[in-house]
Amino acid sequence: MVERRGEFLQIEGEKNWVKDTNSHAIINNNVNAYEVAKKRAEEAQRKRDEMRETAREINTLKSEMHEIKALLQQLVKEN
């Protein structure tokens, strides 16, 4: 059996879970777990952003190396 709580029904035997009576969604109302998950997602996003930036820097360096190589080859041909 479930106990009524405002617009939510408390899930029996589950302290942190409620059911929204309008959308029928099951919701975890444990704020600490939510904050931990949010921080974990933010950290994962930060790491993805860092990897993207590192890849951009590597690609820039590769492009510059190709340019330097082409200039050196041009100098060798001229001499």
URSULGI-V305435 format. One record per residue. RES is the residue in three letters. PHI is phi as a letter, one per 40 degrees, with the letter a starting at -180 (* if undefined). D_LAST is the distance of its C-alpha to the last C-alpha in whole Angstrom. Layout:
BEGIN
<<RES/PHI/D_LAST> <RES/PHI/D_LAST>>
END
This chain:
BEGIN
<<MET/*/90> <VAL/b/88> <GLU/b/89> <ARG/c/89> <ARG/a/87> <GLY/g/86> <GLU/c/84> <PHE/b/83> <LEU/b/85> <GLN/c/84> <ILE/c/83> <GLU/c/86> <GLY/g/85> <GLU/b/81> <LYS/c/81> <ASN/c/78> <TRP/b/78> <VAL/b/80> <LYS/b/80> <ASP/c/79> <THR/c/83> <ASN/c/81> <SER/c/78> <HIS/g/79> <ALA/c/76> <ILE/c/76> <ILE/b/75> <ASN/c/74> <ASN/c/75> <ASN/c/74> <VAL/c/72> <ASN/c/70> <ALA/c/69> <TYR/c/68> <GLU/c/66> <VAL/c/64> <ALA/c/63> <LYS/c/62> <LYS/c/60> <ARG/c/59> <ALA/c/57> <GLU/c/56> <GLU/c/54> <ALA/c/53> <GLN/c/51> <ARG/c/50> <LYS/c/48> <ARG/c/47> <ASP/c/45> <GLU/c/44> <MET/c/42> <ARG/c/41> <GLU/c/39> <THR/c/38> <ALA/c/36> <ARG/c/35> <GLU/c/33> <ILE/c/32> <ASN/c/31> <THR/c/29> <LEU/c/27> <LYS/c/26> <SER/c/25> <GLU/c/23> <MET/c/21> <HIS/c/20> <GLU/c/19> <ILE/c/17> <LYS/c/16> <ALA/c/14> <LEU/c/13> <LEU/c/11> <GLN/c/10> <GLN/c/9> <LEU/c/6> <VAL/c/5> <LYS/c/6> <GLU/c/4> <ASN/b/0>>
END
